[in-house]
């Protein structure tokens, strides 16, 4: 339902050279509705939350396929994380990201977006770090206008 509602708001892009990327796993059902309505192919962008060492539920940043990390410096400071703590978590996240790239993208290269309007879909925005790394990565691949398509998000992030 959320994907259908978002797709209806994106109808002006139907028939245009638009690229749609989903952030797995939650972004796939959202993006599936968007690509169905816009009649364009679906691709995946693999980005991962960098987890705090003591929990899988919370993160202090995110990592994209280029190895670029975006950090929540407030959390790093609050939990007095050392550079070694950070590097350990980044390396774990990078290994996980590479496994997911292999499994979900079969290591296909990302396309050159050459100024294309690019829609990135996910199931929501909590801190926004994961989406930010996806945006940065796809900009690096040449994306022109980027549209973030999410059905919900925290007031602070949106």
C-alpha positions, 0 to 999 in steps of 0.5 A, a space after each residue: 500500500 505504501 509503495 502504491 501511494 508513493 508511486 501515485 505521487 511519482 506519476 509525472 516521471 512515467 515515460 521518462 528516463 528514470 532509474 529506481 533503486 531499492 535499499 534491501 530488504 525493506 525498500 524492495 516492496 516499496 520500490 516494486 510498486 513504484 517500478 510497476 507504475 512507472 514501468 521502469 526496471 528495478 535495481 538495488 543499492 546495497 548500504 548497511 547500518 554500522 552497528 554499535 558493538 553491543 547491539 544489532 538494533 542500533 547503529 552509529 552510522 552507515 556504509 555504502 559500496 564505495 566504502 564511504 561511511 557516514 557517522 553519527 558523531 554524537 553517538 560516538 562521543 556519547 559512548 566514548 568509542 575509540 578509533 579502534 572500536 569504530 574501525 572494527 565495526 566498519 570492517 565487520 559492516 564492509 564484510 557483510 556489505 560485500 556478502 550482500 552485494 554478491 548475493 543480491 547483485 551477483 557483483 554486477 557493477 552499478 550503472 553509470 547514471 549519467 545525470 538520470 533522475 534517480 529514485 531511491 526507495 526504502 521502507 522508512 527513515 529512522 536516523 537517515 544515515 543509511 539513506 544518506 550513504 545511498 544518496 552519496 553513492 549514487 551521486 558518485 555514479 552520476 545521478 542527476 536529480 535524486 528523489 528519496 521515496 519513503 512512506 514514513 520517517 522520524 520528524 527529526 530526519 524528514 
